[in-house]
Amino acid sequence: MSYFDNEAATYDKEELPHVIAKRQLDFVKENNLYDGTGKALDLGCGTGAFLVPAAREFFSSQWVGLDPSNEMLDVLRKKLTPEEHKRVTLLKGTTDDKDLSGFGPFGFVTSAMVLHHVPNPEDALAKIREQMAPGGVISLFDLVSGEQTDMFFGKAMEKFGAASSSEHGHGHGHGHGHGHGHSHGHGHGHGQEASDGGDALGVHEHGFSLQRASEILIAAGFHDIKVVEAFTVPAMGEGVQATLFAATGKA
Protein backbone atom coordinates (compact mmCIF):
# COMPACT_ATOMS: atom_id res chain seq x y z
CA MET A 1 0.00 0.00 0.00
CA SER A 2 1.13 3.55 -0.62
CA TYR A 3 1.75 6.18 2.04
CA PHE A 4 -1.54 7.86 1.18
CA ASP A 5 -3.45 4.57 1.36
CA ASN A 6 -2.09 4.01 4.86
CA GLU A 7 -2.73 7.57 6.02
CA ALA A 8 -6.18 8.06 4.44
CA ALA A 9 -8.16 7.52 7.64
CA THR A 10 -6.31 10.27 9.52
CA TYR A 11 -5.26 12.51 6.63
CA ASP A 12 -7.96 15.11 7.26
CA LYS A 13 -6.47 15.85 10.67
CA GLU A 14 -3.68 17.71 8.87
CA GLU A 15 -4.39 21.44 8.69
CA LEU A 16 -2.36 22.34 5.60
CA PRO A 17 -4.52 20.60 2.96
CA HIS A 18 -7.60 22.47 4.14
CA VAL A 19 -5.84 25.84 4.36
CA ILE A 20 -4.58 25.52 0.79
CA ALA A 21 -7.93 24.24 -0.45
CA LYS A 22 -9.72 27.29 0.94
CA ARG A 23 -7.23 29.67 -0.65
CA GLN A 24 -7.48 27.75 -3.92
CA LEU A 25 -11.28 28.02 -3.97
CA ASP A 26 -11.13 31.71 -3.03
CA PHE A 27 -8.72 32.34 -5.92
CA VAL A 28 -10.96 30.51 -8.37
CA LYS A 29 -14.00 32.54 -7.31
CA GLU A 30 -12.24 35.91 -7.09
CA ASN A 31 -10.78 35.51 -10.57
CA ASN A 32 -13.97 34.11 -12.12
CA LEU A 33 -12.20 31.01 -13.37
CA TYR A 34 -15.29 28.80 -13.11
CA ASP A 35 -18.96 29.69 -12.94
CA GLY A 36 -20.40 26.25 -12.30
CA THR A 37 -21.38 25.53 -15.91
CA GLY A 38 -19.67 22.72 -17.75
CA LYS A 39 -17.99 19.68 -16.23
CA ALA A 40 -15.07 20.22 -13.86
CA LEU A 41 -12.09 17.97 -13.07
CA ASP A 42 -10.04 17.93 -9.85
CA LEU A 43 -6.69 16.20 -10.41
CA GLY A 44 -5.34 14.49 -7.30
CA CYS A 45 -8.55 15.10 -5.37
CA GLY A 46 -7.51 12.99 -2.37
CA THR A 47 -10.03 13.17 0.47
CA GLY A 48 -11.78 16.13 -1.11
CA ALA A 49 -10.30 19.10 0.73
CA PHE A 50 -11.03 21.18 -2.37
CA LEU A 51 -13.54 19.06 -4.26
CA VAL A 52 -16.22 18.83 -1.57
CA PRO A 53 -16.48 22.57 -0.83
CA ALA A 54 -16.18 23.37 -4.55
CA ALA A 55 -19.04 21.04 -5.44
CA ARG A 56 -21.13 22.75 -2.75
CA GLU A 57 -20.14 26.25 -3.79
CA PHE A 58 -21.10 25.51 -7.40
CA PHE A 59 -24.15 23.54 -6.39
CA SER A 60 -25.40 22.65 -9.87
CA SER A 61 -22.01 21.65 -11.25
CA GLN A 62 -20.82 18.23 -12.41
CA TRP A 63 -17.43 17.18 -11.03
CA VAL A 64 -14.93 14.40 -11.65
CA GLY A 65 -12.23 13.66 -9.08
CA LEU A 66 -9.17 11.66 -10.14
CA ASP A 67 -6.80 10.12 -7.61
CA PRO A 68 -4.48 7.09 -7.42
CA SER A 69 -5.53 6.09 -3.89
CA ASN A 70 -8.68 4.02 -3.36
CA GLU A 71 -8.48 4.63 0.38
CA MET A 72 -8.41 8.39 -0.08
CA LEU A 73 -11.36 8.18 -2.44
CA ASP A 74 -13.28 6.04 0.06
CA VAL A 75 -12.89 8.80 2.66
CA LEU A 76 -14.11 11.35 0.14
CA ARG A 77 -17.16 9.26 -0.81
CA LYS A 78 -18.37 9.24 2.78
CA LYS A 79 -18.40 13.05 2.83
CA LEU A 80 -20.79 13.38 -0.11
CA THR A 81 -24.53 13.64 0.32
CA PRO A 82 -26.84 11.47 -1.82
CA GLU A 83 -27.50 14.49 -4.06
CA GLU A 84 -23.79 15.17 -4.42
CA HIS A 85 -23.12 11.56 -5.37
CA LYS A 86 -25.33 12.12 -8.41
CA ARG A 87 -23.09 14.87 -9.77
CA VAL A 88 -19.64 13.92 -8.44
CA THR A 89 -17.81 11.03 -10.12
CA LEU A 90 -14.71 9.65 -8.43
CA LEU A 91 -12.10 7.76 -10.44
CA LYS A 92 -9.02 5.85 -9.35
CA GLY A 93 -5.97 6.45 -11.50
CA THR A 94 -3.58 9.00 -12.97
CA THR A 95 -3.37 10.80 -16.28
CA ASP A 96 -1.09 7.98 -17.43
CA ASP A 97 -3.43 5.07 -16.78
CA LYS A 98 -6.98 6.47 -16.77
CA ASP A 99 -8.87 7.23 -19.97
CA LEU A 100 -10.99 10.31 -19.29
CA SER A 101 -12.55 10.49 -22.76
CA GLY A 102 -15.92 9.26 -21.54
CA PHE A 103 -16.16 11.76 -18.71
CA GLY A 104 -15.60 15.12 -20.39
CA PRO A 105 -15.31 17.40 -22.09
CA PHE A 106 -14.21 19.53 -19.16
CA GLY A 107 -14.80 23.26 -18.98
CA PHE A 108 -12.63 23.61 -15.90
CA VAL A 109 -9.63 21.65 -14.60
CA THR A 110 -7.73 22.32 -11.39
CA SER A 111 -5.17 20.78 -9.04
CA ALA A 112 -3.03 21.80 -6.10
CA MET A 113 0.28 20.37 -4.92
CA VAL A 114 0.20 17.80 -7.71
CA LEU A 115 2.49 19.06 -10.44
CA HIS A 116 5.75 18.48 -8.54
CA HIS A 117 4.90 14.77 -8.32
CA VAL A 118 4.43 14.30 -12.06
CA PRO A 119 7.48 12.96 -13.97
CA ASN A 120 6.52 14.56 -17.29
CA PRO A 121 4.05 17.38 -16.58
CA GLU A 122 3.98 18.62 -20.19
CA ASP A 123 2.82 15.23 -21.45
CA ALA A 124 0.33 14.74 -18.62
CA LEU A 125 -1.27 18.15 -19.16
CA ALA A 126 -1.37 17.67 -22.93
CA LYS A 127 -3.52 14.58 -22.30
CA ILE A 128 -5.79 16.63 -20.06
CA ARG A 129 -6.09 19.40 -22.65
CA GLU A 130 -7.35 16.85 -25.18
CA GLN A 131 -10.29 16.16 -22.84
CA MET A 132 -11.20 19.82 -22.35
CA ALA A 133 -13.83 21.86 -24.14
CA PRO A 134 -12.52 24.60 -26.45
CA GLY A 135 -11.88 27.65 -24.31
CA GLY A 136 -12.00 25.60 -21.12
CA VAL A 137 -9.90 26.91 -18.21
CA ILE A 138 -7.10 25.11 -16.39
CA SER A 139 -5.90 26.43 -13.04
CA LEU A 140 -2.96 24.73 -11.35
CA PHE A 141 -1.53 25.55 -7.93
CA ASP A 142 1.91 24.44 -6.77
CA LEU A 143 4.98 25.59 -4.92
CA VAL A 144 7.17 28.43 -6.13
CA SER A 145 10.79 27.25 -6.17
CA GLY A 146 13.26 28.86 -3.77
CA GLU A 147 14.85 28.59 -0.36
CA GLN A 148 11.57 28.29 1.56
CA THR A 149 10.35 25.55 -0.73
CA ASP A 150 13.62 23.64 -0.32
CA MET A 151 13.13 23.91 3.45
CA PHE A 152 9.56 22.68 3.03
CA PHE A 153 10.68 19.56 1.17
CA GLY A 154 13.53 19.02 3.61
CA LYS A 155 11.09 19.03 6.52
CA ALA A 156 8.76 16.71 4.62
CA MET A 157 11.59 14.26 3.97
CA GLU A 158 12.60 14.33 7.64
CA LYS A 159 9.06 13.66 8.76
CA PHE A 160 7.81 11.24 6.12
CA GLY A 161 10.69 10.08 3.94
CA ALA A 162 12.11 7.32 6.11
CA ALA A 163 8.69 5.77 6.66
CA SER A 164 7.86 5.98 2.98
CA SER A 165 11.06 4.31 1.83
CA SER A 166 11.04 1.60 4.50
CA GLU A 167 7.36 0.66 4.42
CA HIS A 168 6.90 0.54 0.66
CA GLY A 169 8.83 -0.92 -2.22
CA HIS A 170 9.17 0.45 -5.68
CA GLY A 171 6.46 3.03 -6.35
CA HIS A 172 4.86 4.09 -9.58
CA GLY A 173 5.85 7.70 -9.23
CA HIS A 174 2.66 9.33 -10.41
CA GLY A 175 2.09 11.05 -7.14
CA HIS A 176 -0.29 13.74 -6.20
CA GLY A 177 -0.56 16.31 -3.49
CA HIS A 178 -3.95 15.02 -2.48
CA GLY A 179 -5.40 18.41 -2.75
CA HIS A 180 -2.74 20.12 -0.86
CA GLY A 181 -1.22 17.82 1.67
CA HIS A 182 2.36 17.48 2.74
CA SER A 183 3.36 17.19 -0.89
CA HIS A 184 4.55 13.67 -0.89
CA GLY A 185 3.15 11.29 -3.41
CA HIS A 186 3.31 7.72 -4.56
CA GLY A 187 6.88 7.48 -5.82
CA HIS A 188 8.07 5.38 -2.91
CA GLY A 189 11.33 3.72 -3.85
CA HIS A 190 14.16 2.23 -1.84
CA GLY A 191 16.23 4.84 -0.02
CA GLN A 192 16.03 8.32 -1.42
CA GLU A 193 15.42 7.45 -5.06
CA ALA A 194 12.31 5.96 -6.60
CA SER A 195 12.55 3.77 -9.69
CA ASP A 196 11.28 6.52 -11.97
CA GLY A 197 13.68 9.20 -10.76
CA GLY A 198 11.56 10.84 -8.08
CA ASP A 199 12.75 10.90 -4.48
CA ALA A 200 11.39 8.71 -1.68
CA LEU A 201 8.33 10.95 -1.47
CA GLY A 202 7.63 10.87 -5.19
CA VAL A 203 8.81 14.44 -5.70
CA HIS A 204 10.31 15.26 -9.09
CA GLU A 205 10.76 19.01 -8.80
CA HIS A 206 11.19 21.17 -5.70
CA GLY A 207 8.67 23.67 -6.91
CA PHE A 208 8.69 25.71 -10.10
CA SER A 209 9.69 29.18 -11.16
CA LEU A 210 6.84 31.18 -12.64
CA GLN A 211 8.57 30.96 -16.01
CA ARG A 212 8.87 27.19 -15.79
CA ALA A 213 5.18 26.87 -14.91
CA SER A 214 4.29 28.99 -17.93
CA GLU A 215 6.53 26.93 -20.20
CA ILE A 216 4.82 23.72 -19.07
CA LEU A 217 1.38 25.04 -20.02
CA ILE A 218 2.68 26.32 -23.36
CA ALA A 219 4.26 22.95 -24.15
CA ALA A 220 0.99 21.23 -23.27
CA GLY A 221 -0.83 23.35 -25.85
CA PHE A 222 -2.63 25.89 -23.68
CA HIS A 223 -2.94 29.59 -24.52
CA ASP A 224 -3.85 32.84 -22.75
CA ILE A 225 -1.53 31.78 -19.98
CA LYS A 226 -1.06 33.73 -16.77
CA VAL A 227 1.14 32.69 -13.85
CA VAL A 228 1.20 34.62 -10.58
CA GLU A 229 2.20 34.10 -6.97
CA ALA A 230 -1.20 33.36 -5.48
CA PHE A 231 -0.76 33.01 -1.72
CA THR A 232 1.60 32.01 1.08
CA VAL A 233 0.75 29.71 3.98
CA PRO A 234 2.72 28.51 7.03
CA ALA A 235 3.86 24.93 6.48
CA MET A 236 5.94 22.09 7.92
CA GLY A 237 7.09 23.71 11.11
CA GLU A 238 8.04 27.05 12.62
CA GLY A 239 9.67 29.48 10.25
CA VAL A 240 8.75 27.59 7.08
CA GLN A 241 6.27 29.05 4.61
CA ALA A 242 4.91 27.69 1.36
CA THR A 243 4.26 30.14 -1.45
CA LEU A 244 2.02 28.77 -4.17
CA PHE A 245 1.62 30.03 -7.69
CA ALA A 246 -1.53 29.88 -9.75
CA ALA A 247 -0.96 28.97 -13.40
CA THR A 248 -4.03 29.45 -15.58
CA GLY A 249 -4.62 28.95 -19.27
CA LYS A 250 -7.23 28.07 -21.85
CA ALA A 251 -7.61 24.96 -23.98
RONUFI-259272 format. One line per field, with one value per residue (C-alpha): residue in three letters; x, y, z. Coordinates in steps of 0.5 Angstrom, whole numbers, plus 500, padded with zeros to 3 digits. Example, Ala and Ser with C-alpha at 12.3 -4.5 7.8 and 13.67 -1.06 7.14 Angstrom:
BEGIN
type (Ala  Ser)
c1 (525  527)
c2 (491  498)
c3 (516  514)
***
This chain:
BEGIN
type (Met  Ser  Tyr  Phe  Asp  Asn  Glu  Ala  Ala  Thr  Tyr  Asp  Lys  Glu  Glu  Leu  Pro  His  Val  Ile  Ala  Lys  Arg  Gln  Leu  Asp  Phe  Val  Lys  Glu  Asn  Asn  Leu  Tyr  Asp  Gly  Thr  Gly  Lys  Ala  Leu  Asp  Leu  Gly  Cys  Gly  Thr  Gly  Ala  Phe  Leu  Val  Pro  Ala  Ala  Arg  Glu  Phe  Phe  Ser  Ser  Gln  Trp  Val  Gly  Leu  Asp  Pro  Ser  Asn  Glu  Met  Leu  Asp  Val  Leu  Arg  Lys  Lys  Leu  Thr  Pro  Glu  Glu  His  Lys  Arg  Val  Thr  Leu  Leu  Lys  Gly  Thr  Thr  Asp  Asp  Lys  Asp  Leu  Ser  Gly  Phe  Gly  Pro  Phe  Gly  Phe  Val  Thr  Ser  Ala  Met  Val  Leu  His  His  Val  Pro  Asn  Pro  Glu  Asp  Ala  Leu  Ala  Lys  Ile  Arg  Glu  Gln  Met  Ala  Pro  Gly  Gly  Val  Ile  Ser  Leu  Phe  Asp  Leu  Val  Ser  Gly  Glu  Gln  Thr  Asp  Met  Phe  Phe  Gly  Lys  Ala  Met  Glu  Lys  Phe  Gly  Ala  Ala  Ser  Ser  Ser  Glu  His  Gly  His  Gly  His  Gly  His  Gly  His  Gly  His  Gly  His  Gly  His  Ser  His  Gly  His  Gly  His  Gly  His  Gly  Gln  Glu  Ala  Ser  Asp  Gly  Gly  Asp  Ala  Leu  Gly  Val  His  Glu  His  Gly  Phe  Ser  Leu  Gln  Arg  Ala  Ser  Glu  Ile  Leu  Ile  Ala  Ala  Gly  Phe  His  Asp  Ile  Lys  Val  Val  Glu  Ala  Phe  Thr  Val  Pro  Ala  Met  Gly  Glu  Gly  Val  Gln  Ala  Thr  Leu  Phe  Ala  Ala  Thr  Gly  Lys  Ala)
c1 (500  502  503  497  493  496  495  488  484  487  489  484  487  493  491  495  491  485  488  491  484  481  486  485  477  478  483  478  472  476  478  472  476  469  462  459  457  461  464  470  476  480  487  489  483  485  480  476  479  478  473  468  467  468  462  458  460  458  452  449  456  458  465  470  476  482  486  491  489  483  483  483  477  473  474  472  466  463  463  458  451  446  445  452  454  449  454  461  464  471  476  482  488  493  493  498  493  486  482  478  475  468  468  469  469  472  470  475  481  485  490  494  501  500  505  511  510  509  515  513  508  508  506  501  497  497  493  488  488  485  479  478  472  475  476  476  480  486  488  494  497  504  510  514  522  527  530  523  521  527  526  519  521  527  522  518  523  525  518  516  521  524  517  516  522  522  515  514  518  518  513  510  512  505  504  499  499  492  489  495  498  505  507  509  506  507  514  516  523  528  532  532  531  525  525  523  527  523  526  523  517  515  518  521  522  522  517  517  519  514  517  518  510  509  513  510  503  505  509  502  498  495  494  492  497  498  502  502  504  498  498  503  501  505  508  512  514  516  519  518  513  510  509  504  503  497  498  492  491  486  485)
c2 (500  507  512  516  509  508  515  516  515  521  525  530  532  535  543  545  541  545  552  551  548  555  559  555  556  563  565  561  565  572  571  568  562  558  559  552  551  545  539  540  536  536  532  529  530  526  526  532  538  542  538  538  545  547  542  545  552  551  547  545  543  536  534  529  527  523  520  514  512  508  509  517  516  512  518  523  519  518  526  527  527  523  529  530  523  524  530  528  522  519  516  512  513  518  522  516  510  513  514  521  521  519  524  530  535  539  547  547  543  545  542  544  541  536  538  537  530  529  526  529  535  537  530  529  536  535  529  533  539  534  532  540  544  549  555  551  554  550  553  549  551  549  551  557  554  558  557  557  551  547  548  545  539  538  538  533  529  529  527  522  520  515  512  512  509  503  501  501  498  501  506  508  515  519  522  527  533  530  537  540  536  535  534  527  523  515  515  511  507  504  510  517  515  512  508  513  518  522  522  517  522  522  529  531  538  542  547  551  558  562  562  554  554  558  554  547  550  553  546  542  547  552  559  566  564  567  565  569  568  567  566  564  559  557  550  544  547  554  559  555  558  555  560  558  560  560  558  559  558  556  550)
c3 (500  499  504  502  503  510  512  509  515  519  513  515  521  518  517  511  506  508  509  502  499  502  499  492  492  494  488  483  485  486  479  476  473  474  474  475  468  464  468  472  474  480  479  485  489  495  501  498  501  495  491  497  498  491  489  495  492  485  487  480  477  475  478  477  482  480  485  485  492  493  501  500  495  500  505  500  498  506  506  500  501  496  492  491  489  483  480  483  480  483  479  481  477  474  467  465  466  466  460  461  454  457  463  459  456  462  462  468  471  477  482  488  490  485  479  483  483  476  472  465  467  460  457  463  462  454  455  460  455  450  454  455  452  447  451  458  464  467  474  477  484  486  490  488  488  492  499  503  499  499  507  506  502  507  513  509  508  515  518  512  508  512  513  506  504  509  509  501  496  489  487  481  482  479  486  488  493  495  495  498  503  505  498  498  493  491  488  494  492  496  500  497  490  487  481  476  478  484  491  497  497  490  489  482  482  489  486  480  478  475  468  468  470  464  460  462  460  453  452  453  448  453  451  454  460  466  472  479  486  489  497  502  508  514  513  516  522  525  520  514  509  503  497  492  485  480  473  469  461  456  452)
***
